[in-house]
Amino acid sequence: METTVLYNAKVVDDGLEILPKTGGSSGSPATKLFSCFVKLPFCSPQPASLVKPKLIPFYHVLWVEAARDNLVIVNYVEETSKDVFTPFSAQLDFFSSLGGDDVQSLSFSTSDMINKEPAAMPDPIMATITAKPSELTLKQSEESLGRTNHLQPLVSATSTMAALPATGKQAEIINLILARAYTAPNGTTPIIRRKRLLVLINPHGGPGRARSIYKQCCEQFLELARCDVTVIETTHRFHALELARDTPYIYDKYDGIVCCSGDGIPHEVLNGFRARADGMGEACLRQLPICQLPCGSGNSMAVSVNGSSSATKAALAIIKGVAMPIDLMLMTQADEEVKNQENSAPVVKETLSFLSQSFGTIADADLGTEPLRWMGPTRFTLGALYFTLSKKRYPCDVYVKYRHQDRNAIKQHFDNHVQNTLENQQQFLDEKINLTSGLAPKFGTVLDPVPEDWEQLPEGENLSLLYAGKFPYVSSDVMMFPASLPSDGTIDLFVTHAHKMSAVQSLGMLLSLEDGTHANCDFVQYSKVEGYRLVPRKNAGHLSIDGESFPHTPFQVEILGAAGCLLVPPEVSKGKFVETGF
Ligand SMILES: Nc1ncnc2c1ncn2[C@@H]1O[C@H](COP(=O)(O)OP(=O)(O)OP(=O)(O)O)[C@@H](O)[C@H]1O
């Protein structure tokens, strides 16, 4: 049965507004067929006069292309429940309801549109939609993966809908919608279309479901957005590092690296870039953005830029993402393997850290509970509870290069930075990208004497935890660094001492980690620093760098301003992570 004209649509300031065709009956057999297959929310069987227009925001439009009979294929997503996005595809007729004058109104230059504010849009353009029902099939939901925070039926890709060369007014409307769909809301920043992506899947990351999460929550989004995707499953530890280090012309070949993993694969990719032998390491770090499809138990990168660990939200953010500079941290440590060889002077080993360094109770809670990995994030919560309440001490000497120690100064720093980057966003991005501070340590390494202006932390013998980092969230329910900013040239440092906290206070602190209010507790030292050194006084314990286990030996960390680059949703690209309430 041929499905006929059912709905009109307008191109409005914010997207495509779709509404029942005047005089049409949504209870007609054709309408029922359409609503049955296309599943647009406005298709419920009620009188057309009662149905409100539906808006597909430009941000939700994945791709638009020509089909036969002057039809236009629109691939888009809808937020079907909080932070869960479902892809759809429909064939629209933008022309049959237009009179001659309306068609004329399409004849503006779409290239101009990229640089115009939304208010400069031409008059709404009426369009008419028809459906291609047979190509839309419901697939598995994410629930079947055992994930509780998502539910997303997927419709099959429109691979059978052959895109045709667009002509005349059809080409103009396609170009117009694409120009708006692939421009950031500020009206000026272009978003790369049909991104060339290297997708790295760690089948063993986190709870081990990365392959199915990618298949069910991301693959089809990328297909519908017509991205050019190369997928590689990692087969061994450091495989991602080797790929980032050794893939020829990686900088030219890809617009982004998608890590379907926990936080270990982004860590490897960054260190792989740094180790490149073709002289492109720094360029890759600064300008080849990485992102995370959350498949681990922590997923700090995805949560800090998307505000949730939703895989479909992350998938949309990959397609609509823009590059944002981020600071990285350089860690130096004596190379144990070389040091152990006789007659050999200690050799320093440098590691890039993008997320955090953790020493003391939380490192034990994370790395000391590895056998409980099957529990998912709960193992971390239980571990933190156990190690904190036991008031264990981790004697060490800590030396710090402070930027801000006082809470008011940190707040001032945060507000100034956000305001400044909001007002001068383009200048901010240009300055960050043009930074040439290099990737070498400027404070020396852990093998050098401690710099003179670094201060030693008092009462190191009672230290219970030291946590330093660059992302607000270290997991979806732990906001460790509420004052963290992507590229403010500082590391957020969080220190507690066992003798300063009662068991009740420790418990209170653990509970307040969820919303970041622990930063206000008097017994917590929260500061912004440019570098620090930690020298353990005992051998036993764990050191976690970006969630990976490192030798429990002295180490030094310093900030590398804007040395890295993330693929983030356009609204996050303004020099600030998701809202933390700080
Ligand atoms: N095929 C593989 N077999 C074993 N280990 C692998 C494989 N591929 C990658 N790895 C290693 O798995 C480690 C963990 O990676 P990933 O980031 O995916 O998860 P995770 O760190 O376990 O995440 P989370 O801690 O958030 O649960 C990395 O250090 C990586 O080297």
The ligand as an SDF file (V2000), in Angstrom:
LIG
                    3D

 31 33  0  0  0  0  0  0  0  0999 V2000
   41.5520   -7.5880   24.7750 N   0  0  0  0  0  0  0  0  0  0  0  0
   42.0100   -7.2000   25.9610 C   0  0  0  0  0  0  0  0  0  0  0  0
   42.2920   -8.1020   26.9130 N   0  0  0  0  0  0  0  0  0  0  0  0
   42.7010   -7.7280   28.1210 C   0  0  0  0  0  0  0  0  0  0  0  0
   42.8810   -6.4440   28.4950 N   0  0  0  0  0  0  0  0  0  0  0  0
   42.6180   -5.5030   27.5950 C   0  0  0  0  0  0  0  0  0  0  0  0
   42.1550   -5.8310   26.2940 C   0  0  0  0  0  0  0  0  0  0  0  0
   41.9580   -4.6810   25.6220 N   0  0  0  0  0  0  0  0  0  0  0  0
   42.3020   -3.6900   26.4700 C   0  0  0  0  0  0  0  0  0  0  0  0
   42.6870   -4.1660   27.6540 N   0  0  0  0  0  0  0  0  0  0  0  0
   43.0950   -3.4340   28.8610 C   0  0  0  0  0  0  0  0  0  0  0  0
   41.9620   -3.2260   29.6840 O   0  0  0  0  0  0  0  0  0  0  0  0
   42.2470   -2.1320   30.5680 C   0  0  0  0  0  0  0  0  0  0  0  0
   40.9950   -1.4940   31.0270 C   0  0  0  0  0  0  0  0  0  0  0  0
   40.3740   -0.8420   29.9830 O   0  0  0  0  0  0  0  0  0  0  0  0
   39.0130    0.0000   30.0230 P   0  0  0  0  0  0  0  0  0  0  0  0
   39.2940    1.4140   30.0320 O   0  0  0  0  0  0  0  0  0  0  0  0
   38.1730   -0.4300   28.8830 O   0  0  0  0  0  0  0  0  0  0  0  0
   38.2050   -0.4370   31.2680 O   0  0  0  0  0  0  0  0  0  0  0  0
   38.4180   -0.2210   32.7840 P   0  0  0  0  0  0  0  0  0  0  0  0
   39.6410    0.5860   33.0490 O   0  0  0  0  0  0  0  0  0  0  0  0
   38.2860   -1.5780   33.3250 O   0  0  0  0  0  0  0  0  0  0  0  0
   37.1980    0.6380   33.1370 O   0  0  0  0  0  0  0  0  0  0  0  0
   36.6450    0.8960   34.5480 P   0  0  0  0  0  0  0  0  0  0  0  0
   37.8140    0.9350   35.4810 O   0  0  0  0  0  0  0  0  0  0  0  0
   35.9330    2.1780   34.4000 O   0  0  0  0  0  0  0  0  0  0  0  0
   35.7550   -0.2580   34.7950 O   0  0  0  0  0  0  0  0  0  0  0  0
   43.2000   -1.2560   29.8110 C   0  0  0  0  0  0  0  0  0  0  0  0
   44.3200   -1.0310   30.5980 O   0  0  0  0  0  0  0  0  0  0  0  0
   43.5890   -2.0710   28.5840 C   0  0  0  0  0  0  0  0  0  0  0  0
   44.9710   -2.1280   28.3980 O   0  0  0  0  0  0  0  0  0  0  0  0
  1  2  1  0
  2  3  1  0
  2  7  2  0
  3  4  2  0
  4  5  1  0
  5  6  2  0
  6  7  1  0
  6 10  1  0
  7  8  1  0
  8  9  2  0
  9 10  1  0
 10 11  1  0
 11 12  1  0
 11 30  1  0
 12 13  1  0
 13 14  1  0
 13 28  1  0
 14 15  1  0
 15 16  1  0
 16 17  2  0
 16 18  1  0
 16 19  1  0
 19 20  1  0
 20 21  2  0
 20 22  1  0
 20 23  1  0
 23 24  1  0
 24 25  2  0
 24 26  1  0
 24 27  1  0
 28 29  1  0
 28 30  1  0
 30 31  1  0
M  END
$$$$
